[in-house]
Amino acid sequence: MSLGCLSEIRAKFTRWRRQDEIGSALFALLGDSLVYLVGSASIGLAGAILLPLYTRHLDPDAFGAYALVDAALQVTLILLGMGFNVSYLRWYADDPDQPELLGSVFLLSVGVALVGGLALWAGLASPWGAALVRWPTGSFAWTVAPLCVLGVIINLFLTDLRARRAATTFSVASVVRFVGMVGGAVWFVAVRKAGVAGVLYGRVASDTLTAIVLSVVCMPRIRWQVIWRLIRPMLRFGLPLILSGLAMMLLNISGRYFLSHYATLKEVGLYTAASKVANVMQFLFVQPFGIAWGGLMFQIAKWERARTIYSKIFTYTFVASIVIALLAALFAPALFALLTSAAYMLAIGIFPLLLLSLALLALQYPAAIGIYLEGKTSLFPTIFAAGLGACLAGNRLLVPAYGMLGAAVAGVIGQGVILVLMMVLGQRYYSIRYEVKSMTVIGLLCGVAFVIGRCFAPTLGFEDMVLQTVLAASVLLSVGLFVWWDLSRTRARMGAYV
């Protein structure tokens, strides 16, 4: 074969690869997401199992008290993470052959976690802490210290697996965590009847088991030294993310505290239970997508058709998130019947708003790409502070009059403000095309289906379930045809310019 023929074949292959870059990106994102889905779904399944367990052994007041402790623990873990969950991904992508990278981050993170965990323990054990959660804390306050340390270790090792795109190992570790969560909860809550303390005892047992498994996998790669030339720029990149992560967490939990102040622990419990049911969407879509996106977003920027790929990913993220939210809203009566007891069915009215908040959250991943690529993470505290401020204002205005409905609306407002600011500012640094017409059509289609389902099929009756199923199938078929047509058109247009 002549050199001319080889050159022609190589040129054809190069043209084909350029044409199919968008397919490569979408399939890589989808493939990683599906593998991560196993791990995420296992945690979601644990939540699906534990929610009815908790709601059957804890009354709404006790469940509300646990929700407040859990919220404080989540906020603390964000602070202790120091933004390494994102900065580690970027520095690893720049140079994967840095064994001292993981060791530096590990030693610093564990040291900070020890201090933070002890501080949270002291605060929760104090009279002020008991007054804040409106529940006696003496029997379980100590659990927050090991939960802080173990949580930091687990999150760091899972971030390392994401950076290496070791999706299978990530999912195996998540399955181990699922086994520990369910086993610990069944023993301490259902068998030992330990109440709120039993929930936290079960979490300590689960996190200990998970940390041991992840240590076996990740610790052989650690070089035990702190390299400050690596840590300093990572902290500069990641510290703004602490503030933004904290603002997001406060946004998510603020409704509980406003309800605890202006309403009762019962409403806190109902609101939290509805949030837990909505986490079906979080664990089945938002979380696996976000995990896979973190491993790919910096790599795609090096591709020739990066802007087109980012644009398509934004569009299809919108389509997927709004459709999944619709499906969950249509089958809300069945989900609540399956995952909660009758006492919690009162919260079904706010469920669609909680799903909408999660859809807006999913869109923030691709919306922020311009800010990440230009390293402008210092913008995130301002963006999230604006969203948190809008949410807090909404809670203050709406919760006293409308209770948990007002809290749910305030959450949507906060997430919406964050998304809009990310889109506007992201366009300044790395512009992509927002396909407004396509997203509007899909949004209207889902809106009409939701209104029909809510008006004509609001219960668990046989006829209602049939109509809900028909609506869901119709939307899925329509969206599937749209995606097929849109991808075909995009590939043809991209091929025309090769």
N, C-alpha and C positions, 0 to 999 in steps of 0.2 A: 504494500500500500504506500502510495507516494506521500511526501510531506504535505503536498497541497490538499490531498483528501483528508489527512489527519487534521489539518488546520480547519477545513470546512466542517468536519464533524464536531471539533471542539467549539467552533463558533455557534453551530446549531444548538449544542448542549448549553452554552452560555446564554443564548437567547431564551431557551426553554426555561432555564433556572430563573432568569430575570422575570419572565412572564409569571412564573408560579411562586414568586417570593411571598405574595400574600397568602397563597395556599399553604406554603411551608410554615409561615408564622402562625396562621390560624390552627393548623394541625398540631404544631408543637405546643401551642397554648392549650388546645383542647386535650391533647394527649396527656400533658402534665396535669391538667385540671382533673381528668378522669382518674388518674392514679392517686392524686392527692384527695380526690373525692372519697376513696376508700377510708383514708385516715380521718378526714373531716366527717364523713358520714358515721363512722364508728363513734366519734365524740357526740355527734348529733343523736345517734341511737341511744347513747348513754343518757343524754338529756331527755329523750322521749321515754325512756324507762324510768328515770329518776323523778321526772316531774310528777307522774301519777303516784309514785311511791311517796314523795314528799307531801303532796297535797292530800294524801289519804292518812298520813301519820302526823302532819302538822296542820293546825288550823290556820286560817288566813293571818291572824296576828303573829303567830310564831314564824310563819313563812315570810311575812313582811320584815320581821327582825333579822332573819337570816339574809334577806335581800340587802339590807343596809350594811351588814358586816361584809358581805360579798362585794358590794360596791366599793367600800373603803379599801378592801384588799386589792381590787383591780386597779384603783387609782395608784396605790403604792407600788404595784408591780410596773406600771408605766414609768413612774419616776425612777425606779431602780434600774430599768432597762437602758437608760441613758441614750436612747436612740440607736443602739447597736443593731436592732432588728432590720434597719435599712442601710445604715452606713457599712455594716459588715458585708452586705450583698454587693455594694458598689466596689469596695476595696478588694474583695475576693475576685470580682469580675476583671479588675485591672491586672491582677497577678495571682492566679490560683496557687502558685508554688511558694507559699509563705507559711511554713509551719508555725512560725512565731506569732502569726496573726491571731489564731484561735487561742493560744496560750495567754497572750496579752489581754485580750478581751475577757477571757474566763477569770483570770486572777483578779483583775480590777472589779469585775461585776460581782463576784462572790463576796469580796471584801465589803463593797458598798451594800450588798443585800443583807449581810449580817448586821450592820449598823441599822439599816432601815427596818429590818424585821424586829429587832429588839425595841426600837422606838415605837413601832405600831403596837407591839405587845403592851408596852407600858401605857400607851394612850388608851387602848381598849379596856385594860384592866382597871383604869381609874374611874372614879364616880362620874367624871365628865363623859367618858366613853359609854358607860352603861346608860346614862341619860340620853346620849345621842341616838343609840339604837333602841332605847325604850324597852330594854330587856336585861335581866341579870347576865353578866358576862364572865363571872368568876370561874365557871367550869370549862370555858373554851377559849379564853383570851390568849393562852399560851400557844394555841395552834397557829396563830398568824405568823409567828416568827419562823418556824420551819417552812410554812407555806410560801413565805417570801423568798427564802433561800432556794428552795426546791423549784419554785416557779421561774426564778431567774436562770437557773441551770438548765431547766427543760427548754425554755424559750431560746436560749443561746444555742444549744445543741440542735434544736429544730431549725434554727436559722442557718447553721452550718450545713445541714442536710439540704435545705432549699438552695443555698449557694452552689452546692455541688450537683444540684438537680437529682439528688438521690431520693426520688419520689417513693420508691418501693420501701426503702428503709424508713422513711418518714411515716408512711402509712402503717407499717408494722409496729412502730413505736406508739402510734396513736391507738392501734387495736389493743396493745398492752395496757395503755392508759384507760381504755374503755373497760377492760376486764377489772382493773383495779377500782375504778369509780363505782361500777355496779356492785362488785363484791363488797367493797367497804361500806357502801350505803345500805345494802341489804342487811349486813351484819349489825352495824351500829344504829341504824334508824328503825328497821323493821324487827330485828331480833332483840337487840339490847334496849330498844325504846329510849334512846338517849336524846331525842328531840333535836333542838338546834345544835347542841354540842355534837351529837352523833353525825350530823351532816359534815361538820368540819373535821371530825376524827376520820371519817371515810376519805375525805380529800387528802389528808396527810398520808394515809396509807397508800392511796393511789399514786400520788406524786412521788413518794419514795420509791415505789416499784418502777415507775417510768424513768426516774432519774438514774437508777441503777442500770437499766437496760441501755439507755442512751449513752451512759458513761462507758460501757463496754465497747460501744461502736465508735464513739468520737474521741475518747481520751487518748488512744494510741497515736493520734495525729497531733497532740498538743506538745509544744516545746515550752517548758515551764520557765518563762521569763516574760517580763513586761518591757516591750520596746516602745518607748514614748514617742519616737518619731512616727510610729504608726498610729498610736492612740490619740495624739493631739489633733491631727486633721480629722480623724473620725469623730472625735467629740465636737469639733467645730461644725461638722456636717450634721451630726446626730442630735446635739443638744436642743436645737430648735424643734426637732421632732418630738422631744419630750413634752414641751409645752403644748404642741398641737395635739399629741396623743392624750395628754391630760385634759385638754379642752374637750376633745371628742368624748372621752369617758365621762366627764362631768355633764356633757350634753346628754349622754345616754341615760345617766342615772339621776339627773336633776329632777325629773318628774316624780321619782320615788320620794325624794326629800320634800318637795313642795306638797305632795299628797300627805306625807306624814305630818306636816305642819298645819295644812289647811283642811285636811280630811281626817281619815282614821287609818289605823294599820290594816284594816280590812281592805280598803281601797288600794293601799300599797301592795298587799298580797294579790289582789285581782289584777292590777296593772302589771306586776312582775310575772304572774302566771301567763298573761296574754303575750308578754315579751318572750317568755320561754317557748311558747307555742310558735311564735313568729320565727324563732331561731331555727325552725325547720328549713326556712329559706337561707338563713345565715350559714348553716352547716352544709347544706346540699349545693349551694351555688356561690354565695358571696365569699365565703372563706376559702374553698379550694381555688376559685378564680384568683383571689388576691394572692394566695401563696404561689401559684404558678406564674402570675404576672410579675411578682417580685424577682423571680429568677430569670425572666426574659426581657423585661422592659429596657434594661441598659444594653443588652445584646442586639436588639432589633435596631437601635439607633445607628449601628454600623452598616446596616443593609442599604442597598441602593434605593429601594422604594419605601424607605422607612415612613415617610409622611403619609403615603397612601395606606400603608399597613396600620399605622396608628389610627387613622380616620375610620377604617373599616372595623377595627377592634372596638372603637368607641360606639359605632352604630350598632354592632352586634351585641355589645354589652347592654346597651339600652333595650334592644329587642328581647334578649334573654331575661333581663331583670324584670321588665314590665310584664312579660308573659308568665314567668314563675310566680310573681306577686299575684297576678290575676288567678292562676290556678289554685294557689293557697287560699285566696279570699273566697273563691267559689265553693271550695270544700271545707270552709271554716267550721261549720257545725260538726262534720265528721271528725276533724282534727281535734276539736275541743272535747268531744265525747270520748275520743281515744286517749288523749293525753292528760285530761284533768277529770275532776269529779263534778257533780252537778252544781256544787256551790260556786264554781268558777265560771259557769256559763254566762254570767252577767257581763263578763269582760269581752264577749264576742263582738260587741259593737265597735270597739276601738281597734280591732284586729287589722282591717284594711289599711288604716293609717300607719300602724307599725310596720306593715309590709312595704308601704310606700317609702318609709324612711330607709329601709334596707335597700330598696331599689336605688334611691339617691346615693346611698353609701357605696354601692357597687360601681356606680358611674364615676365616683371620685378617683378611682384607680387610674383609668386612662385619661381623665381630665387633667390630672396633675403632671403628666409626662414632661411638658415643657419646663416646669419648675424644677423637676428632678434632673433633667438633662443639663440644664444650665447651672446646677448647684445652688439655686436660689432658695434653699430650704429655710433661710431666715424669714421668708414671706409666710411660712406656714403658721407661726404663732399668731400673726395678725389675722390671717384668714380664719383660723379656727376660733380665735377670740371673738371675731365678728359673729360667727355662727353660734357660739355659746351665748354671747350677749343677746342675740335675737331669741334664742331658746329660753333663756332666763326671763326675758321680758314677756315672752308669750306665756310662760308658766305663771308668772306673777299676775298677769291680766286675766288668764283663762281658768286656772285651776280653782281659785276660790268660788267661781260661779259654776263651772262645768265639770269639776273633779277630774277623773282620769281621762275623759274625752279632751279636756283642755290640755292635759299633759301630752297626749298623743299628737294633737295639732301643733303644739309648741315644738315637739321633736321634728316634725316634718319641716317646719319653718327653719329651724336651725340647720338641718342637713341641706335644705335647698339653698340657703345663703352661702354655705361652704362650697357647694358644687358650682354655683354661678361665679363666685370669685375665682375659683380654680380655673374655670374655663376662660374667663376674661384675662386673667394674668398669665395663664399658660400660653395663650395666643401671642402675647408680647414677645416671648422668648423662643417659641417653637410652634409656628402656626400649623394647624391641620384643618381639614375641611369638615365642618359639621353638616351632616346630611339631614337638614331640618325637615324636608318634605317627607322622606321615608319614615323618620321617627314620628312625625305628626300622624301619618296614616296608621302606623302600628299602635300608637297611643290611643287614637280615637276608636280603633277596632276593639282594643282591650277595654276601654271605658264603656262602650256600648254593651259588650258582653257582661261586664260587671253589673251594670244597672239592671239588665234583664235578669241576671241570676239573683241579685238582691231582691228585686221586686216580685219575681214569680217563683223562685226556688230557695226560700230562706231557711228551710228546715231539713231534717233527716228523713222525711217521708220518701216513699219509693218514687213517686212521680217527680218530686223535687230532685232527687239524686239522678234520675234519668235526664232531666233537663240540664243539670249541672254538667253531666258527662258529655252531652251533645254539644253544649257551648264550649267546653274545654277542647273537645276533638276538633270542632270547627276552627277555633283560633289556632290550634297547633298546625292544622293542615294549611291554613292560609299563610301563617308565618313561615312554614317550611317552604312553600312555593315561592314566597317573596325572597327568602335567603338564596334559594337555588337560582332564581332569575337574576338577582343582584350580583352574585358571584360570577355568573356566566358573563354578564354585561361588563363587569369590571375587568375580568381576564381578557376579554376581547379588546377593550379599550387600551389596556396596558400593552397588549401585543402589538397594537397598531403603531406604538411609538418605539418599539424595539428595533 
